[in-house]
Amino acid sequence: MKAALVIMAAGMGSRYGGNKQVDGLGPNGEILMEYSIFDAIRAGFNKVVFIIKPDMKDLMEGLCGRRIAQMKANDGSNVEVAYAFQDFSSIPDWYHIPAERTKPFGTAHAALCARDVVHEPFAIINADDYYGADAFPTIYQELCKLPAEGAATMVGYRVDKTVSENGTVTRGVCHTENGKLTKIVETFKIKLYPNGDIRDVENGEDSPLIPPDTPVSMNFWGFTPWIFEKLDAYLTEFLKSLAPDNIKGEALLPTMVGELIERQELDVSVLHSSARWFGVTYKEDKPTVQEELRKLHDAGVYPKSLRE
């Protein structure tokens, strides 16, 4: 089956202080999304789509785009590579963009920007996250079964495998029933304490504990092209409701999915991964990520180099 891996790589990496998506972290300078691409292709995906800022295309082609286009998919075909651009040109003409606005309009906007180049079932991920090798065959198999309309899937991770020792993190906390997502709550200040406790501290340090096995979304979704219609409608409503002086508001994929579930327009199966997610949320996370990747290479999960 034709399936695409869509990678959201246009983010500005503000907390990390640079383009963390293109920072070499593997033992041979591999960037994090090269691991996702490697895992996806061996799982059965045969197309890779990069969502980037327009001025990043040459950089992305040089880093991995041209090399990926020479790789073979499991069915023997060449892996298809495409680029989609997230910038203000995709925002409706009727919306007035504040002069001070520099940040893109979030993950729902990013996904919508891929509309013209994605015509098959697809998984969509962040560029700066490591999702674990087992997650890709799991979501690929689920994508093969999805009906054309009204259904989606996601990979959920235990919250205790997604937190950072170096600061708070934002996660979509998932509520599930019989393997289906019933609600997703974007939670902006999840903190790991030295004793292992995990709390949402947005409203104070004395908030209730979050159980370590609570599933959270790491923006690893599986959709069919039907979703672009819903993304378009969601972004329109988001922009209509955005205050004129709000220069940082973002239209988020988890929020859109939650609204569709609430209206009974979308059925989302929740897949589980036991892998430890990791990523560079803060600059201090980098040495830990480098060490984790080295261990995975040494254990044979990945070849000596992803670039040979």
C-alpha positions as CSV (number, residue, x, y, z in Angstrom):
1,M,0.0,0.0,0.0
2,K,1.2,3.5,-0.8
3,A,1.7,5.5,2.5
4,A,3.5,8.7,3.2
5,L,5.5,9.8,6.2
6,V,4.9,13.6,6.7
7,I,7.5,15.4,8.8
8,M,6.7,18.8,10.4
9,A,10.1,20.5,10.3
10,A,9.2,24.2,10.0
11,G,9.2,24.9,13.7
12,M,11.6,27.5,15.1
13,G,12.9,25.6,18.1
14,S,12.7,28.7,20.3
15,R,13.3,26.9,23.6
16,Y,16.4,25.2,22.2
17,G,17.8,28.3,20.7
18,G,18.2,27.3,17.0
19,N,17.1,24.8,14.4
20,K,17.2,21.7,16.5
21,Q,15.6,19.8,13.7
22,V,18.9,19.9,11.7
23,D,21.3,19.4,14.7
24,G,23.4,16.2,14.3
25,L,22.8,14.0,17.3
26,G,23.6,10.5,16.0
27,P,27.1,8.9,16.2
28,N,27.7,9.9,12.6
29,G,25.9,13.3,12.7
30,E,22.5,11.9,12.0
31,I,19.6,14.2,12.7
32,L,16.6,12.9,14.7
33,M,14.3,12.7,11.7
34,E,16.7,10.4,9.8
35,Y,15.8,7.7,12.4
36,S,12.1,8.2,11.8
37,I,12.6,8.0,8.1
38,F,14.8,4.9,8.4
39,D,12.2,3.2,10.6
40,A,9.3,4.3,8.4
41,I,10.8,3.0,5.2
42,R,11.7,-0.4,6.6
43,A,8.1,-0.6,8.0
44,G,6.6,-0.1,4.5
45,F,6.2,3.6,3.9
46,N,7.3,4.6,0.4
47,K,7.0,8.4,0.4
48,V,8.5,11.1,2.6
49,V,7.1,14.7,2.8
50,F,9.0,17.5,4.5
51,I,7.0,20.5,5.8
52,I,9.5,23.3,6.0
53,K,10.0,27.0,5.6
54,P,10.7,27.9,2.0
55,D,14.2,29.0,2.7
56,M,15.0,25.5,4.2
57,K,14.6,23.5,1.0
58,D,18.3,23.5,-0.1
59,L,19.4,22.7,3.4
60,M,16.9,19.8,3.7
61,E,17.9,18.4,0.3
62,G,21.5,18.5,1.2
63,L,21.0,17.0,4.7
64,C,18.9,14.0,3.6
65,G,16.4,14.7,0.9
66,R,18.5,13.7,-2.1
67,R,19.8,10.7,-0.4
68,I,16.4,9.5,0.6
69,A,15.1,9.8,-3.0
70,Q,17.7,7.2,-4.0
71,M,16.5,4.7,-1.4
72,K,14.3,1.7,-2.2
73,A,11.0,1.1,-0.5
74,N,10.0,-2.5,0.6
75,D,8.0,-2.9,-2.7
76,G,11.2,-2.2,-4.7
77,S,10.1,1.3,-5.9
78,N,12.2,4.4,-5.3
79,V,11.1,6.3,-2.2
80,E,9.2,9.5,-3.3
81,V,10.3,12.7,-1.7
82,A,8.2,15.9,-1.7
83,Y,8.3,19.3,0.0
84,A,5.5,21.4,1.4
85,F,6.0,24.9,2.6
86,Q,4.6,26.4,5.8
87,D,4.5,30.1,5.6
88,F,2.0,32.9,5.6
89,S,1.1,32.6,1.9
90,S,-1.2,29.6,2.9
91,I,-3.2,31.8,5.3
92,P,-6.6,33.0,3.8
93,D,-6.6,36.4,2.2
94,W,-9.3,37.7,4.5
95,Y,-7.1,37.3,7.6
96,H,-4.9,40.2,8.5
97,I,-1.6,38.9,9.9
98,P,-0.2,41.2,12.6
99,A,3.1,42.8,11.7
100,E,4.7,41.5,14.8
101,R,3.8,37.9,14.0
102,T,6.8,35.8,13.1
103,K,5.8,32.3,14.3
104,P,3.8,29.9,12.1
105,F,0.3,29.0,13.0
106,G,0.9,25.6,14.6
107,T,0.7,21.9,13.8
108,A,-2.8,22.0,12.3
109,H,-1.6,24.7,9.9
110,A,1.5,22.7,9.1
111,A,-0.5,19.6,8.3
112,L,-2.8,21.5,6.0
113,C,0.2,22.9,4.1
114,A,0.9,19.3,2.8
115,R,-2.5,19.1,1.2
116,D,-1.3,19.5,-2.4
117,V,1.4,16.8,-2.2
118,V,-0.3,14.1,0.0
119,H,-2.9,11.9,-1.7
120,E,-2.5,8.7,0.2
121,P,-2.9,7.6,3.9
122,F,-0.2,9.2,5.9
123,A,1.5,9.3,9.3
124,I,2.5,12.8,10.5
125,I,5.3,13.4,13.1
126,N,7.5,16.1,14.5
127,A,11.0,16.4,13.1
128,D,12.6,16.8,16.5
129,D,11.3,13.7,18.2
130,Y,12.6,10.1,18.4
131,Y,9.5,7.7,18.4
132,G,11.1,4.3,18.6
133,A,11.5,1.7,15.8
134,D,8.5,-0.4,16.8
135,A,6.0,2.4,16.4
136,F,6.3,2.7,12.6
137,P,5.2,-0.9,11.6
138,T,2.4,-0.6,14.2
139,I,1.0,2.6,12.6
140,Y,1.6,1.4,9.1
141,Q,-0.4,-1.7,9.6
142,E,-3.2,0.4,11.1
143,L,-3.1,2.8,8.2
144,C,-3.7,-0.1,5.8
145,K,-7.0,-0.8,7.6
146,L,-8.3,2.7,7.9
147,P,-11.6,3.5,6.1
148,A,-11.3,6.5,3.7
149,E,-13.4,8.8,5.8
150,G,-14.1,9.4,9.5
151,A,-11.3,7.5,11.0
152,A,-7.7,8.1,12.2
153,T,-5.1,6.6,14.5
154,M,-2.4,7.7,16.8
155,V,0.6,6.2,18.7
156,G,0.4,6.9,22.4
157,Y,3.3,7.0,24.8
158,R,3.5,6.6,28.6
159,V,3.9,10.1,30.1
160,D,6.9,8.9,32.2
161,K,8.8,8.0,29.0
162,T,8.3,11.5,27.5
163,V,9.2,14.0,30.3
164,S,12.5,16.0,30.6
165,E,14.7,16.4,33.7
166,N,15.5,19.9,32.4
167,G,12.2,21.7,32.5
168,T,8.5,21.4,31.9
169,V,7.0,19.9,28.7
170,T,3.7,20.2,26.8
171,R,1.8,16.9,26.1
172,G,-1.6,16.0,24.9
173,V,-3.0,13.9,27.7
174,C,-5.2,11.2,26.3
175,H,-8.4,9.7,27.7
176,T,-9.3,6.3,26.1
177,E,-12.0,3.7,26.2
178,N,-11.9,0.3,24.5
179,G,-8.8,1.3,22.5
180,K,-10.4,4.5,21.2
181,L,-9.5,8.1,22.0
182,T,-12.4,9.8,23.8
183,K,-10.7,13.1,24.8
184,I,-7.3,14.8,24.5
185,V,-6.3,17.6,26.8
186,E,-3.3,19.8,25.8
187,T,-1.3,20.1,29.0
188,F,1.3,22.8,28.9
189,K,3.5,22.4,32.0
190,I,4.1,18.8,32.9
191,K,7.0,18.6,35.4
192,L,9.1,15.7,36.4
193,Y,10.3,15.8,40.0
194,P,13.6,14.3,41.3
195,N,11.6,11.6,43.2
196,G,9.8,10.5,40.0
197,D,6.6,12.3,40.6
198,I,4.9,13.9,37.6
199,R,2.5,16.8,37.9
200,D,0.9,19.5,35.7
201,V,2.2,22.7,37.4
202,E,0.4,25.3,35.3
203,N,-1.8,26.1,38.3
204,G,0.8,25.4,41.0
205,E,3.1,22.8,42.4
206,D,0.4,21.2,44.6
207,S,-1.5,19.8,41.6
208,P,-2.6,16.2,41.5
209,L,-0.1,13.5,40.5
210,I,-0.2,12.3,36.9
211,P,0.0,8.4,36.9
212,P,3.2,7.4,35.1
213,D,1.4,5.1,32.6
214,T,-1.0,7.9,31.4
215,P,-1.0,7.8,27.6
216,V,0.1,11.1,25.9
217,S,0.2,12.2,22.3
218,M,3.6,13.1,20.8
219,N,2.1,14.2,17.5
220,F,2.3,10.8,15.9
221,W,-1.0,10.7,14.0
222,G,-2.2,8.6,11.2
223,F,-4.8,10.1,8.8
224,T,-6.3,9.7,5.3
225,P,-6.5,12.6,2.9
226,W,-10.1,13.2,4.1
227,I,-8.7,15.0,7.1
228,F,-7.5,18.0,4.9
229,E,-11.1,19.1,4.6
230,K,-11.4,19.2,8.4
231,L,-8.1,20.9,8.8
232,D,-9.2,23.7,6.4
233,A,-12.4,24.2,8.3
234,Y,-10.7,24.1,11.7
235,L,-8.0,26.7,10.7
236,T,-10.7,29.0,9.3
237,E,-12.6,28.9,12.6
238,F,-9.4,29.3,14.6
239,L,-8.4,32.4,12.7
240,K,-11.9,33.9,13.0
241,S,-11.7,33.5,16.8
242,L,-8.1,34.7,17.2
243,A,-7.7,38.1,18.9
244,P,-6.1,40.7,16.7
245,D,-3.3,41.3,19.2
246,N,-2.5,37.6,19.7
247,I,0.8,37.1,17.8
248,K,1.6,33.6,19.3
249,G,-1.7,31.7,19.0
250,E,-1.4,28.3,17.4
251,A,-3.9,25.9,15.8
252,L,-2.9,22.5,17.2
253,L,-3.6,19.1,15.8
254,P,-4.6,17.5,19.1
255,T,-7.1,20.3,19.7
256,M,-8.7,19.8,16.3
257,V,-8.8,16.0,16.8
258,G,-10.4,16.5,20.2
259,E,-13.1,18.7,18.7
260,L,-13.9,16.2,15.9
261,I,-14.2,13.4,18.4
262,E,-16.5,15.5,20.6
263,R,-18.7,16.1,17.5
264,Q,-18.6,12.4,16.7
265,E,-17.1,13.1,13.3
266,L,-13.8,11.2,13.9
267,D,-13.0,7.8,15.4
268,V,-9.4,7.5,16.6
269,S,-7.8,4.2,17.5
270,V,-5.0,4.5,20.0
271,L,-1.9,2.4,19.4
272,H,0.7,1.9,22.1
273,S,4.4,2.0,22.1
274,S,6.6,0.8,25.0
275,A,9.6,2.7,23.6
276,R,11.1,5.6,25.4
277,W,10.4,8.8,23.4
278,F,13.2,11.3,23.5
279,G,13.9,14.6,21.9
280,V,15.7,17.9,22.4
281,T,13.2,20.1,24.2
282,Y,16.1,21.9,26.0
283,K,19.7,22.4,25.1
284,E,20.6,20.4,28.2
285,D,18.8,17.3,26.7
286,K,21.3,17.0,23.9
287,P,24.0,14.8,25.7
288,T,21.3,12.4,26.9
289,V,19.8,12.0,23.4
290,Q,23.3,11.5,21.9
291,E,24.0,8.7,24.4
292,E,20.6,7.0,23.8
293,L,21.2,7.0,20.1
294,R,24.7,5.5,20.5
295,K,23.2,2.7,22.6
296,L,20.6,1.9,19.9
297,H,23.4,1.7,17.3
298,D,25.5,-0.5,19.6
299,A,22.5,-2.8,20.2
300,G,22.0,-3.4,16.5
301,V,18.6,-1.5,16.3
302,Y,20.3,0.6,13.7
303,P,23.3,0.0,11.4
304,K,26.6,1.6,12.1
305,S,25.6,4.6,10.1
306,L,22.2,5.6,8.6
307,R,24.0,7.3,5.8
308,E,25.9,4.4,4.2
